């Protein structure tokens, strides 16, 4: 079954950051998009400079206001750094595992590690 753009969009989280009176909204990128940026940033040795990858990712991840790379680079350095930092934080962290609801947790039973150590 193929998924629609709307299905995919609902899977990607967004986050916002307000800097100097402007609210910037970012959207997670896909692994496929990331791989394209890695290829674009690869040097002659095949290695990609991750700072370049982040700069390529920023205009794609920034969905509001929609800015070009040149417009992002023209921002004051603290704003530029915050934008790049947000892209980095969104994309280079592990996704926390979903926690079961509190009422669905298994009751504690002997032998589950809650006993004091044997001396």
C-alpha positions as CSV (number, residue, x, y, z in Angstrom):
1,X,0.0,0.0,0.0
2,X,1.5,3.3,-1.0
3,X,1.1,6.3,1.4
4,X,0.0,9.7,0.4
5,X,1.9,12.9,1.1
6,X,-0.6,13.7,3.9
7,X,0.1,10.4,5.6
8,X,3.9,11.1,5.4
9,X,3.4,14.7,6.6
10,X,1.6,13.5,9.7
11,X,4.5,11.2,10.6
12,X,7.1,14.1,10.7
13,X,7.2,16.3,13.7
14,X,7.5,20.1,13.6
15,X,8.9,22.4,16.2
16,X,9.1,26.2,16.5
17,X,11.7,28.6,17.7
18,X,11.1,32.4,18.2
19,X,14.2,34.6,17.7
20,X,14.1,38.3,17.7
21,X,10.4,38.5,17.2
22,X,10.2,35.9,14.3
23,X,8.9,32.4,14.8
24,X,10.7,29.8,12.8
25,X,9.0,26.5,12.2
26,X,10.9,23.4,11.3
27,X,9.9,20.0,10.0
28,X,11.8,16.8,10.4
29,X,13.3,15.5,7.1
30,X,13.3,12.0,5.8
31,X,16.2,9.6,5.7
32,X,16.0,9.8,1.9
33,X,16.4,13.6,2.0
34,X,19.3,13.2,4.5
35,X,21.1,10.8,2.2
36,X,20.7,13.2,-0.7
37,X,22.3,16.0,1.3
38,X,25.2,13.6,2.3
39,X,25.8,13.0,-1.4
40,X,25.7,16.7,-2.1
41,X,28.2,17.4,0.7
42,X,30.6,14.6,-0.1
43,X,34.1,15.7,-1.0
44,X,36.5,13.9,-3.5
45,X,37.3,11.3,-0.8
46,X,33.6,10.5,-0.4
47,X,33.4,11.9,3.1
48,X,30.7,14.5,3.9
49,X,31.4,17.6,6.0
50,X,28.5,17.5,8.5
51,X,28.5,21.3,8.9
52,X,27.8,21.5,5.1
53,X,25.1,18.9,5.5
54,X,23.4,21.0,8.2
55,X,23.6,24.1,6.0
56,X,22.0,22.1,3.1
57,X,19.3,20.7,5.4
58,X,18.3,24.0,7.0
59,X,16.3,25.6,4.0
60,X,14.4,22.3,3.5
61,X,13.7,21.8,7.2
62,X,12.6,25.4,7.8
63,X,9.0,25.6,6.6
64,X,8.0,29.0,8.0
65,X,9.2,31.5,7.1
66,X,10.4,29.8,3.9
67,X,13.9,31.1,3.4
68,X,16.6,30.2,0.9
69,X,20.1,29.1,2.0
70,X,21.4,32.6,1.1
71,X,18.7,34.3,3.2
72,X,19.5,32.0,6.2
73,X,23.3,32.8,5.8
74,X,22.5,36.5,5.7
75,X,20.9,36.4,9.2
76,X,23.0,37.7,12.2
77,X,25.3,35.0,13.4
78,X,23.5,34.3,16.6
79,X,20.2,33.7,14.6
80,X,22.0,31.7,12.0
81,X,23.6,29.5,14.7
82,X,20.2,29.0,16.4
83,X,18.6,27.9,13.1
84,X,21.4,25.5,12.3
85,X,21.4,24.3,16.0
86,X,17.7,23.6,15.8
87,X,18.1,21.5,12.6
88,X,21.0,19.6,14.3
89,X,18.9,18.9,17.4
90,X,15.9,17.7,15.4
91,X,17.8,15.4,13.2
92,X,20.7,14.0,15.2
93,X,19.2,12.7,18.3
94,X,17.7,9.3,19.1
95,X,13.9,9.1,19.1
96,X,12.8,8.1,22.6
97,X,10.8,4.9,22.8
98,X,7.1,5.3,23.3
99,X,6.3,4.6,27.0
100,X,3.3,2.4,27.8
101,X,0.4,4.1,29.6
102,X,0.7,4.0,33.4
103,X,-2.3,1.8,33.8
104,X,-0.9,-0.7,31.3
105,X,2.4,-1.2,33.2
106,X,2.9,-4.7,34.5
107,X,2.6,-5.0,38.3
108,X,5.8,-5.5,40.2
109,X,6.5,-9.2,40.9
110,X,9.3,-10.8,42.9
111,X,12.4,-11.6,40.7
112,X,12.2,-8.4,38.6
113,X,15.2,-6.8,40.1
114,X,13.4,-5.0,43.0
115,X,15.0,-7.2,45.7
116,X,18.0,-6.0,47.6
117,X,21.3,-7.5,46.4
118,X,22.4,-10.8,48.1
119,X,25.4,-10.3,50.3
